Amino acid sequence: MQKNKLWILLIIAVVATGALIYWLAPSSSTGTEQNSHPSEQNLLQQTEEQAASSAQTDPFSSKSQQDTEVNCQMQLDAGNRLIVNEQTRDCFEYFITQMGEKNMDQIQQSFKAYIEKSYKEPALGQIIDLWNRYLQYRQQLGTLKSPGGSQEEPGYYAAIFNDMKNLRKQFFSAYEIEGLFGTEDIYNDYTIERMKVLADKKLSESEKAKKLKALFDDLPEDWKENLEQLNKLEDLRKLTADIKARGGSAEELHQMRTSLVGAEATARLETLDVQRGQWKNNINSYLSERDSILNSGMSDSAKQQAIDQLRTQRFSSKQDQLRAETFESVHDQGQKLPFAD
């Protein structure tokens, strides 16, 4: 479950599904009484079924959560005391996300009823106390002001996270902060450091790649599994674009890729570069010859026949021919050709 929470950056998923309300058709029965009063009979059946459905409805969930289990599996130690961790926060957020379908008083009542039903002292008192402080924290979190400066700068987000961390200290102990927010902070800290590396103009692309890899290697294993493809792809694109924008050499590109993804992946990327270069040369040459045909004095039908023959000669596979037609359309509209970088 933890592996699927790479949203972090303050986004809590809202569970939303269809409302669960059963209106069952009345079953058939025999007897003169049913035949003489069908409307009353149906109304009685519907009323009874609605009452049964309401009795089965989980009083601790909102309507949109009725087909889910209450996500509140908090852990206790041998002394029946609360172990504060991510599951504690998941439980709190499960009830908080009912806001909109319930008001805060109703949420408070549902939560306390569930906790009193599910836990005994001393955990009961600890949970309710922590819940009250968590609500106060969430309320104060919404009052934090955005820092000044550009949102493109790492310092902007660093200031936000720093304000959040300072606010937490007003409501929670160090142990509680680690349990409730430790996972989130790992990702936030990693993200800020990664942004700083990418924004550091003193570093070459190859140096940035080495630092990015070192940051990634320091992450817990479960984070690596989820972030590896996403971040490496993004970093490759960014650093490759930077090298090309300043007219960097092929050797610089090779060093950056090797530092970031290793020799084997770099070899595959360089093979792909060759293939893309060949395609680019071929399509540019083809479009140039096609323009010559279009500007010739031939009839329209002869032009189309000559272009079809040229396309077949230049591109052997049906897939490449279809791709060529796409480039033709973009070229004729005067737009930039969609070559992959």
N, C-alpha and C positions, 0 to 999 in steps of 0.2 A: 504493500500500500504506500509505503513511504517513497518508493521509487517513482510513483506516479504523481508526486507533488512538486514537480519542478517548476510550477507556476511561480512559487515563492513571491518575491517582490510585492508582498502585501495583498496578493489576490486570494480570497477564500472562495472556493467553488460553491455555488448555490444549487442544491439538489432540487430540480423542478420536473415533475411528471404530471400526468393527467389526474384530475380529481377522481376519487373512487366512490361513486354513488350508484347503488344497484336499484333498478326499478324492474322487477321481474314480472313477467306476464302471469296472470292467475292460472293455476292448474285446473283442469277439467274435473268435474265431479258430477254425481247423479243426484236426483231428488227433485221434487216439485218445488221446494223452497228456493233452490238456486235458479230454476227456470223463471220463477215469478219475480225475483229480485236480483237480477244480474249486476246492476250498478252497485248496490250496497255490498254485495258479496265481493266484487272486485276491489272496492275501496277498502274493505276490511282486510283483505289479503295484503294489499299494498301497504297499509298502515302497519300491519304486523311485521312485514318484511323489512320496512324501514327501521322499525324499532330494533329488530334483530341486528341489522347492519350497523346501527349506531352503537349497539352494545359491544360489537366486535371492533369498532374503531379504536385505534390506539390513542388514548387521551394525551399522550406525551408528544405526539407528532402533529404537524400541520397537515392540511389536506394533501398538499403536494408530496408529502413524505410517507403517505399511508402504505405504499408498497415497498417501503424500505425498513430495515431494522434500525432501532434507536442506536446511533453510533456513539455509545457511551460505555466502553469497556475499559474503565480505569483500573490501574494496577495498585495492589496493596502489598505491604511487606508482612512479615510473620507476626508483627504486633498489631495488624489491622490498621496501619497508618498509610496514608496516601503516598504513593510514589509519583511525583510530578514529572510527567514526560509529555511527548507529543500526543498521546492518546487522551490525556487530560484536556489539552487544548481542542482536540477534535470533538470531544464531548460538549465542551462549552459552545463551540461554533455550530454544532448541530442544532442546538436550541436557538442560538442567536439568529440563524438563517431563517427562522420562522417569522421574523419581523416582516410585516406587510400583510401576513395572513392572521397574525395575532399581534396584540399590542404588548408593550413591555411588561405590564402587570401580569398578563396571561402567560407570557413566556416565563416569568419569574415563578409563577405558581406551578406551571408544568414541570420546570426543572426541579424545584424543591420537592414536589410530590414524587418525582421519579427517584431522586437521590434518597429521600426518606424511605422509600419502598425498597431500594436496592442495597443500601449501605447502613452500617451500624457505627456507633462511636468506637474509636476516636476519628475514623475516616470521615464520618458524616459531617462533623463540625468543621474539619479541615477543608472538605470539598466546598461546602457552602461559603466559608470564609474566603477561599480563593476565588470562587465564582463571583462574589460581590466585588472583590478588588479587580477582577478581570473585566467586569462590566464598566467599572469606573475608568479603567485604562482605555478600553475601547471608545468610551465617550470622549475622553481627553485627546485621544489620537486624532479624532476628527477636527480638533481645534488647532492643530499644528499648522503654522503658516509655511508656505513654500519659500525656500531660500531664493535669494536673488541670483542673477547670473543666467547664463545660457544652459538650457537643458541638454546641450550637446557635450558639456564639459563634465568630467568625472566628479569634480568638486560639488556639483549640484546635487547629485545623488548621494554622495558621501555625507553632505550636510543633512539630508533627509534622514538617512539611517542613523546618524549620530544623534539627531533630535529624538528619534524613536528610542534609542538605547537609553538616553538620559531620562526620558519619560518613564520607561519601565522601572528604573531604579526607585521611583517614587512610590511604586505599588508592590514590588516584588523583591524577594531576597535573591541573592546570587544563585542559589540552588534552584529556585523557582524560575528564574530567567533562563537558565541553561535548559531546564526541562521543557518549558513552554516554547522557547524561541531558538534553541540551539541549532536545530536543523535549518531554519530560515536564515540565521546569521551566517552559517557556513556558505550558503549560496550568495547572500548579499555581499559578504566580504570578498568572495572570489570574483563576483561581477565587478565590483569597484576596482579591484586590483587589475583585472583584465582590461577595463576601460582606460586605466592609467597607462598601462603598457602601450596600448594602441594609440594613445594620444601623445606619447612622449616623442617629440620631434628630434631629440638628441640620439635616439636609437635608430640603427639601420633596420631594415625589414628582417634580416637574418637574426639580429639581436633580439628583436621583438618576438620572433618565432621561438627562440630558445627560452625566453622568459615566460611566454605563454604556455609552452610545454611544461616548464617547471611548476607553474601555478596549477596546471591540470593534474600533474603527477601527485601533488600534495592533497588532492581531494580524496575523500573516502571512496572505497571501491564501488559502492552502489551509486554514487553520484557519477563516477566516471562512465559507468555503463550507459547511463541515460544521456549524458552530455557530450560524449566523445564525438559522435558523427555531426551533431548540430553545431557545436562550437568550432570544431576543426574546419568544417566546410565554410563557416562564416569567416573565420580567421584567414583561411586560404584566399578567399575572394577579396577580402579587404587588403591584405598585404600584396597580393598579385596586382591588384588595381593600383596600389601606391607605387610599386616598382615600374609598372608600365607607364604611369602618368608622368614620371620624371625621366623616362627613357632609360631605365636600368638595363643592365646586361642580362644575357641568358644565364651567366654564371651566378649572378646575384639571385635570380629567380630559383636556380637549382639549389643554392645554399639555404635559402629561406624555406623551401619545401622540405629539404632533407632535415633541417632542424625541427620543423613542425610535425611532419608525418612520417619521417624515416625514408631510407633509401628505396625500399621496394615500392612504396606508394608514389614516391617521386618519379621512379622509372615509368610507372603506369601513366602518371600525369603528363610526362614528357612525350610518351607515345600518343596520347590524346592530343597534345599540342600539334604534333606532326600531322595527324589526321585532320584536325580542324584547319590547319594551314593549307593543306591540299584541297580541302573542300572550298575554302575561301578563294584560292586562286582559280579553281575550276569554275566556280559560279560567277566570278567577276569576268572571266574570259568568255563564258557562255553568254552572259547578259550583254557584253560588248558586241559579240557577233549577232545576237538577236536584234540589237538596236540597228545594226547595219542593214539587216533584212527588212526591218520595219520602215527604215528611211529610204529603201530602194524604190524603183519604179514599178515593181511587180504588182499584180492584182492582189486584192485582199485574200482570196482563196489560195493563191500561190505563196503569199507570205506565210499564211498559217501552215501550209503543207511543209514549207522549208523550215519553219521553226519547230514543228513537231519532229521532223527528221533530225534536226540538229540536237534537240533534247534527248532523243533516243540514242544518238551517237555518243553524246557526252556523259550520259548517266545510264548505266546498264540496268540497275535495279528499279523496279516499279516505285519503291519507297523513295529513292533519290529523285526520281522524276517528279513525284508529287511534291517533294521538298523544293525542287527547282521552280515549280509552278507557284509556290508560295512566295519565293523570292522575286519572281517575275511581277507578281501583284504588288508587292511592297515597292519594288523598283519603279514601276509605272506610276505609283502615287507620289514618287519623289521622297519617300521616307528612308530613314536609315536602315540598312540591311540588318536582319536579326542574326548576326554571327554570334556564336557563343564565345565568351572570353575565357 
